Amino acid sequence: MAGGRHGLARRVGPADAAGDRAGRWRGVDLEPRGAFPGRTGIVVIEILDLFHAYEHLWAAGRAVFDAPDALTAWAEPLKDALYEEGAPAVLAALDALVPPGPAAADVLRRERAYFADNATRMDYPRYVAQQLPIGSGAVESLCKTLIEARAKGAGMRWTQAGAQAVATLRAVRASGDWAAFWATHPLRTRLRLCPPGRPRRRATASAPAPAEDVRPLARPTPPAAVPPAAPAPSVAADPALPAHRPAASHPWRRAPIGRARCA
């Protein structure tokens, strides 16, 4: 959804219109009931995917033309005409075809009904001028990041109403339209008028704090002088203690490393 001027908003839904005449839009709710209370001025724009329309164009051509060159010569100019002019150019070309048999006639009848029923969704010149997406690739990719990333977590189970509510809010937030959405939401007014009560802590009786004993400050007394310590008496060497260096007959004296260490 893209925001518009003067409070308007455009909700764009590119799809491929697969299936019956109602197409893919039968299962897509671009304006869920009750999802946007208080919102007004929303314009819903349904766009048929251009590349899926090309596939139906080629299907109609293959029913009539057997030669690949003739099929390409008929379909390629119509692809450009569909992009530049919309569905009327293709409908005129389909009406000019002569089916070679009953099977081809059924195919042409089905494909012409496809383009006629979705003609309003094939106004590609207007969509391109408004810089709207004419392909469903971006929407299909967004389904993975916007919907599946939120709804397909481990152990998640959803009802249809719950999944639609979460998807709607995520779409509004991702579109950058949350401020305008919340400004007109009835819940915002109700919360302002009736704010939820906050839990209060129960007051506990506590004993009064004892009065502090305030006494006048006394002038500090200087520390008493400490007499110097007496020097430690010298200890004479005890002749009974062994010498610090090994004797001449010690094995270290005989070993080369010992001589080097004790020399």
TORKOL-4160 file (C-alpha; in steps of 0.2 Angstrom, whole numbers, padded with zeros to 4 digits, m for minus):
263
<pt num="1" X="0000" Y="0000" Z="0000"/>
<pt num="2" X="0007" Y="0017" Z="m0005"/>
<pt num="3" X="0001" Y="0033" Z="0004"/>
<pt num="4" X="m0007" Y="0047" Z="m0006"/>
<pt num="5" X="m0011" Y="0065" Z="m0005"/>
<pt num="6" X="m0025" Y="0073" Z="0005"/>
<pt num="7" X="m0027" Y="0057" Z="0016"/>
<pt num="8" X="m0030" Y="0045" Z="0002"/>
<pt num="9" X="m0021" Y="0029" Z="0001"/>
<pt num="10" X="m0019" Y="0017" Z="m0014"/>
<pt num="11" X="m0019" Y="m0002" Z="m0011"/>
<pt num="12" X="m0011" Y="m0011" Z="m0026"/>
<pt num="13" X="m0013" Y="m0029" Z="m0028"/>
<pt num="14" X="m0003" Y="m0037" Z="m0043"/>
<pt num="15" X="m0009" Y="m0055" Z="m0047"/>
<pt num="16" X="m0009" Y="m0067" Z="m0061"/>
<pt num="17" X="m0028" Y="m0070" Z="m0062"/>
<pt num="18" X="m0026" Y="m0089" Z="m0063"/>
<pt num="19" X="m0041" Y="m0100" Z="m0062"/>
<pt num="20" X="m0059" Y="m0095" Z="m0066"/>
<pt num="21" X="m0065" Y="m0078" Z="m0072"/>
<pt num="22" X="m0065" Y="m0070" Z="m0055"/>
<pt num="23" X="m0046" Y="m0075" Z="m0055"/>
<pt num="24" X="m0034" Y="m0074" Z="m0041"/>
<pt num="25" X="m0043" Y="m0059" Z="m0033"/>
<pt num="26" X="m0057" Y="m0070" Z="m0027"/>
<pt num="27" X="m0045" Y="m0077" Z="m0014"/>
<pt num="28" X="m0036" Y="m0061" Z="m0011"/>
<pt num="29" X="m0044" Y="m0048" Z="0001"/>
<pt num="30" X="m0036" Y="m0031" Z="m0002"/>
<pt num="31" X="m0048" Y="m0023" Z="0010"/>
<pt num="32" X="m0052" Y="m0035" Z="0024"/>
<pt num="33" X="m0068" Y="m0031" Z="0033"/>
<pt num="34" X="m0064" Y="m0023" Z="0050"/>
<pt num="35" X="m0046" Y="m0023" Z="0047"/>
<pt num="36" X="m0044" Y="m0004" Z="0045"/>
<pt num="37" X="m0058" Y="0004" Z="0056"/>
<pt num="38" X="m0059" Y="0023" Z="0054"/>
<pt num="39" X="m0049" Y="0023" Z="0038"/>
<pt num="40" X="m0057" Y="0032" Z="0023"/>
<pt num="41" X="m0052" Y="0036" Z="0006"/>
<pt num="42" X="m0043" Y="0020" Z="0002"/>
<pt num="43" X="m0042" Y="0017" Z="m0017"/>
<pt num="44" X="m0040" Y="m0001" Z="m0022"/>
<pt num="45" X="m0030" Y="m0005" Z="m0038"/>
<pt num="46" X="m0030" Y="m0022" Z="m0046"/>
<pt num="47" X="m0016" Y="m0025" Z="m0058"/>
<pt num="48" X="m0014" Y="m0041" Z="m0069"/>
<pt num="49" X="0004" Y="m0047" Z="m0070"/>
<pt num="50" X="0010" Y="m0043" Z="m0087"/>
<pt num="51" X="0020" Y="m0058" Z="m0090"/>
<pt num="52" X="0005" Y="m0070" Z="m0086"/>
<pt num="53" X="m0004" Y="m0060" Z="m0099"/>
<pt num="54" X="0009" Y="m0064" Z="m0111"/>
<pt num="55" X="0007" Y="m0082" Z="m0108"/>
<pt num="56" X="m0011" Y="m0082" Z="m0112"/>
<pt num="57" X="m0007" Y="m0072" Z="m0128"/>
<pt num="58" X="0005" Y="m0086" Z="m0134"/>
<pt num="59" X="m0008" Y="m0099" Z="m0129"/>
<pt num="60" X="m0021" Y="m0091" Z="m0141"/>
<pt num="61" X="m0008" Y="m0090" Z="m0155"/>
<pt num="62" X="m0002" Y="m0108" Z="m0153"/>
<pt num="63" X="m0021" Y="m0113" Z="m0156"/>
<pt num="64" X="m0021" Y="m0105" Z="m0173"/>
<pt num="65" X="m0003" Y="m0105" Z="m0180"/>
<pt num="66" X="0007" Y="m0121" Z="m0182"/>
<pt num="67" X="0023" Y="m0113" Z="m0189"/>
<pt num="68" X="0034" Y="m0105" Z="m0176"/>
<pt num="69" X="0039" Y="m0091" Z="m0187"/>
<pt num="70" X="0021" Y="m0086" Z="m0190"/>
<pt num="71" X="0017" Y="m0088" Z="m0172"/>
<pt num="72" X="0031" Y="m0076" Z="m0167"/>
<pt num="73" X="0027" Y="m0064" Z="m0181"/>
<pt num="74" X="0009" Y="m0063" Z="m0173"/>
<pt num="75" X="0013" Y="m0063" Z="m0155"/>
<pt num="76" X="0028" Y="m0052" Z="m0153"/>
<pt num="77" X="0020" Y="m0036" Z="m0160"/>
<pt num="78" X="0005" Y="m0039" Z="m0149"/>
<pt num="79" X="0016" Y="m0040" Z="m0133"/>
<pt num="80" X="0022" Y="m0022" Z="m0137"/>
<pt num="81" X="0004" Y="m0017" Z="m0141"/>
<pt num="82" X="m0002" Y="m0024" Z="m0124"/>
<pt num="83" X="0011" Y="m0015" Z="m0114"/>
<pt num="84" X="0009" Y="0002" Z="m0124"/>
<pt num="85" X="m0010" Y="0002" Z="m0127"/>
<pt num="86" X="m0018" Y="m0011" Z="m0115"/>
<pt num="87" X="m0031" Y="m0025" Z="m0118"/>
<pt num="88" X="m0041" Y="m0017" Z="m0133"/>
<pt num="89" X="m0027" Y="m0020" Z="m0145"/>
<pt num="90" X="m0026" Y="m0038" Z="m0140"/>
<pt num="91" X="m0045" Y="m0040" Z="m0141"/>
<pt num="92" X="m0045" Y="m0033" Z="m0158"/>
<pt num="93" X="m0032" Y="m0045" Z="m0164"/>
<pt num="94" X="m0041" Y="m0060" Z="m0156"/>
<pt num="95" X="m0057" Y="m0056" Z="m0165"/>
<pt num="96" X="m0048" Y="m0056" Z="m0182"/>
<pt num="97" X="m0042" Y="m0073" Z="m0180"/>
<pt num="98" X="m0050" Y="m0088" Z="m0189"/>
<pt num="99" X="m0049" Y="m0104" Z="m0179"/>
<pt num="100" X="m0045" Y="m0119" Z="m0189"/>
<pt num="101" X="m0056" Y="m0131" Z="m0179"/>
<pt num="102" X="m0067" Y="m0133" Z="m0164"/>
<pt num="103" X="m0053" Y="m0136" Z="m0152"/>
<pt num="104" X="m0044" Y="m0120" Z="m0158"/>
<pt num="105" X="m0061" Y="m0111" Z="m0157"/>
<pt num="106" X="m0063" Y="m0116" Z="m0138"/>
<pt num="107" X="m0046" Y="m0110" Z="m0134"/>
<pt num="108" X="m0049" Y="m0093" Z="m0143"/>
<pt num="109" X="m0065" Y="m0091" Z="m0134"/>
<pt num="110" X="m0057" Y="m0095" Z="m0117"/>
<pt num="111" X="m0042" Y="m0083" Z="m0120"/>
<pt num="112" X="m0053" Y="m0069" Z="m0127"/>
<pt num="113" X="m0064" Y="m0070" Z="m0111"/>
<pt num="114" X="m0048" Y="m0069" Z="m0100"/>
<pt num="115" X="m0043" Y="m0053" Z="m0109"/>
<pt num="116" X="m0060" Y="m0046" Z="m0109"/>
<pt num="117" X="m0064" Y="m0050" Z="m0090"/>
<pt num="118" X="m0047" Y="m0042" Z="m0085"/>
<pt num="119" X="m0046" Y="m0028" Z="m0097"/>
<pt num="120" X="m0048" Y="m0015" Z="m0083"/>
<pt num="121" X="m0033" Y="m0023" Z="m0074"/>
<pt num="122" X="m0022" Y="m0022" Z="m0090"/>
<pt num="123" X="m0022" Y="m0003" Z="m0091"/>
<pt num="124" X="m0003" Y="m0004" Z="m0091"/>
<pt num="125" X="0001" Y="0013" Z="m0099"/>
<pt num="126" X="m0008" Y="0021" Z="m0084"/>
<pt num="127" X="0001" Y="0010" Z="m0072"/>
<pt num="128" X="0018" Y="0013" Z="m0079"/>
<pt num="129" X="0014" Y="0032" Z="m0079"/>
<pt num="130" X="0010" Y="0031" Z="m0060"/>
<pt num="131" X="0026" Y="0020" Z="m0057"/>
<pt num="132" X="0015" Y="0006" Z="m0051"/>
<pt num="133" X="0021" Y="m0012" Z="m0052"/>
<pt num="134" X="0015" Y="m0022" Z="m0067"/>
<pt num="135" X="0023" Y="m0038" Z="m0062"/>
<pt num="136" X="0019" Y="m0050" Z="m0047"/>
<pt num="137" X="0037" Y="m0055" Z="m0044"/>
<pt num="138" X="0040" Y="m0042" Z="m0030"/>
<pt num="139" X="0023" Y="m0047" Z="m0021"/>
<pt num="140" X="0028" Y="m0065" Z="m0022"/>
<pt num="141" X="0045" Y="m0061" Z="m0014"/>
<pt num="142" X="0037" Y="m0050" Z="m0001"/>
<pt num="143" X="0026" Y="m0065" Z="0004"/>
<pt num="144" X="0041" Y="m0074" Z="0010"/>
<pt num="145" X="0048" Y="m0059" Z="0020"/>
<pt num="146" X="0032" Y="m0052" Z="0026"/>
<pt num="147" X="0020" Y="m0066" Z="0029"/>
<pt num="148" X="0030" Y="m0083" Z="0030"/>
<pt num="149" X="0044" Y="m0075" Z="0041"/>
<pt num="150" X="0031" Y="m0071" Z="0054"/>
<pt num="151" X="0017" Y="m0085" Z="0052"/>
<pt num="152" X="0028" Y="m0100" Z="0048"/>
<pt num="153" X="0038" Y="m0101" Z="0064"/>
<pt num="154" X="0041" Y="m0118" Z="0073"/>
<pt num="155" X="0025" Y="m0124" Z="0081"/>
<pt num="156" X="0014" Y="m0110" Z="0075"/>
<pt num="157" X="m0004" Y="m0113" Z="0072"/>
<pt num="158" X="m0016" Y="m0099" Z="0065"/>
<pt num="159" X="m0034" Y="m0096" Z="0062"/>
<pt num="160" X="m0039" Y="m0087" Z="0046"/>
<pt num="161" X="m0044" Y="m0072" Z="0056"/>
<pt num="162" X="m0029" Y="m0071" Z="0067"/>
<pt num="163" X="m0017" Y="m0073" Z="0052"/>
<pt num="164" X="m0026" Y="m0060" Z="0043"/>
<pt num="165" X="m0025" Y="m0048" Z="0057"/>
<pt num="166" X="m0006" Y="m0050" Z="0060"/>
<pt num="167" X="m0003" Y="m0049" Z="0041"/>
<pt num="168" X="m0013" Y="m0033" Z="0039"/>
<pt num="169" X="m0004" Y="m0024" Z="0053"/>
<pt num="170" X="0013" Y="m0030" Z="0046"/>
<pt num="171" X="0008" Y="m0024" Z="0029"/>
<pt num="172" X="0004" Y="m0007" Z="0036"/>
<pt num="173" X="0020" Y="m0005" Z="0046"/>
<pt num="174" X="0031" Y="m0011" Z="0031"/>
<pt num="175" X="0022" Y="0002" Z="0020"/>
<pt num="176" X="0027" Y="0016" Z="0031"/>
<pt num="177" X="0009" Y="0021" Z="0035"/>
<pt num="178" X="0008" Y="0016" Z="0053"/>
<pt num="179" X="0007" Y="0034" Z="0059"/>
<pt num="180" X="m0008" Y="0038" Z="0048"/>
<pt num="181" X="m0016" Y="0022" Z="0053"/>
<pt num="182" X="m0014" Y="0024" Z="0071"/>
<pt num="183" X="m0020" Y="0042" Z="0071"/>
<pt num="184" X="m0037" Y="0037" Z="0066"/>
<pt num="185" X="m0039" Y="0021" Z="0075"/>
<pt num="186" X="m0053" Y="0020" Z="0088"/>
<pt num="187" X="m0043" Y="0011" Z="0100"/>
<pt num="188" X="m0031" Y="0026" Z="0102"/>
<pt num="189" X="m0046" Y="0037" Z="0107"/>
<pt num="190" X="m0052" Y="0024" Z="0119"/>
<pt num="191" X="m0035" Y="0022" Z="0127"/>
<pt num="192" X="m0033" Y="0041" Z="0129"/>
<pt num="193" X="m0050" Y="0043" Z="0137"/>
<pt num="194" X="m0049" Y="0027" Z="0148"/>
<pt num="195" X="m0031" Y="0022" Z="0151"/>
<pt num="196" X="m0028" Y="0005" Z="0158"/>
<pt num="197" X="m0025" Y="0005" Z="0177"/>
<pt num="198" X="m0008" Y="0002" Z="0184"/>
<pt num="199" X="m0005" Y="m0011" Z="0198"/>
<pt num="200" X="m0002" Y="m0002" Z="0214"/>
<pt num="201" X="0011" Y="m0009" Z="0227"/>
<pt num="202" X="0004" Y="m0012" Z="0244"/>
<pt num="203" X="0011" Y="m0001" Z="0257"/>
<pt num="204" X="0020" Y="m0010" Z="0271"/>
<pt num="205" X="0021" Y="m0002" Z="0289"/>
<pt num="206" X="0039" Y="0001" Z="0293"/>
<pt num="207" X="0047" Y="0006" Z="0310"/>
<pt num="208" X="0052" Y="0024" Z="0311"/>
<pt num="209" X="0070" Y="0027" Z="0308"/>
<pt num="210" X="0080" Y="0032" Z="0323"/>
<pt num="211" X="0085" Y="0049" Z="0325"/>
<pt num="212" X="0103" Y="0052" Z="0321"/>
<pt num="213" X="0115" Y="0056" Z="0335"/>
<pt num="214" X="0123" Y="0073" Z="0330"/>
<pt num="215" X="0138" Y="0078" Z="0339"/>
<pt num="216" X="0149" Y="0093" Z="0337"/>
<pt num="217" X="0165" Y="0089" Z="0327"/>
<pt num="218" X="0181" Y="0088" Z="0337"/>
<pt num="219" X="0197" Y="0095" Z="0331"/>
<pt num="220" X="0208" Y="0080" Z="0326"/>
<pt num="221" X="0224" Y="0077" Z="0337"/>
<pt num="222" X="0240" Y="0075" Z="0328"/>
<pt num="223" X="0247" Y="0057" Z="0328"/>
<pt num="224" X="0261" Y="0053" Z="0341"/>
<pt num="225" X="0279" Y="0052" Z="0335"/>
<pt num="226" X="0285" Y="0034" Z="0332"/>
<pt num="227" X="0303" Y="0031" Z="0339"/>
<pt num="228" X="0314" Y="0024" Z="0326"/>
<pt num="229" X="0316" Y="0005" Z="0326"/>
<pt num="230" X="0333" Y="m0002" Z="0333"/>
<pt num="231" X="0344" Y="m0010" Z="0320"/>
<pt num="232" X="0344" Y="m0029" Z="0319"/>
<pt num="233" X="0359" Y="m0038" Z="0327"/>
<pt num="234" X="0371" Y="m0045" Z="0314"/>
<pt num="235" X="0371" Y="m0064" Z="0314"/>
<pt num="236" X="0388" Y="m0071" Z="0313"/>
<pt num="237" X="0391" Y="m0085" Z="0300"/>
<pt num="238" X="0389" Y="m0102" Z="0308"/>
<pt num="239" X="0404" Y="m0114" Z="0304"/>
<pt num="240" X="0392" Y="m0129" Z="0306"/>
<pt num="241" X="0382" Y="m0123" Z="0290"/>
<pt num="242" X="0388" Y="m0130" Z="0274"/>
<pt num="243" X="0397" Y="m0119" Z="0262"/>
<pt num="244" X="0387" Y="m0111" Z="0248"/>
<pt num="245" X="0399" Y="m0117" Z="0235"/>
<pt num="246" X="0401" Y="m0136" Z="0232"/>
<pt num="247" X="0418" Y="m0144" Z="0238"/>
<pt num="248" X="0432" Y="m0148" Z="0226"/>
<pt num="249" X="0427" Y="m0167" Z="0226"/>
<pt num="250" X="0409" Y="m0164" Z="0222"/>
<pt num="251" X="0402" Y="m0172" Z="0206"/>
<pt num="252" X="0398" Y="m0155" Z="0199"/>
<pt num="253" X="0416" Y="m0151" Z="0200"/>
<pt num="254" X="0421" Y="m0166" Z="0189"/>
<pt num="255" X="0407" Y="m0163" Z="0176"/>
<pt num="256" X="0411" Y="m0151" Z="0162"/>
<pt num="257" X="0394" Y="m0142" Z="0164"/>
<pt num="258" X="0397" Y="m0142" Z="0183"/>
<pt num="259" X="0414" Y="m0133" Z="0181"/>
<pt num="260" X="0407" Y="m0121" Z="0169"/>
<pt num="261" X="0393" Y="m0117" Z="0182"/>
<pt num="262" X="0403" Y="m0117" Z="0198"/>
<pt num="263" X="0419" Y="m0110" Z="0192"/>
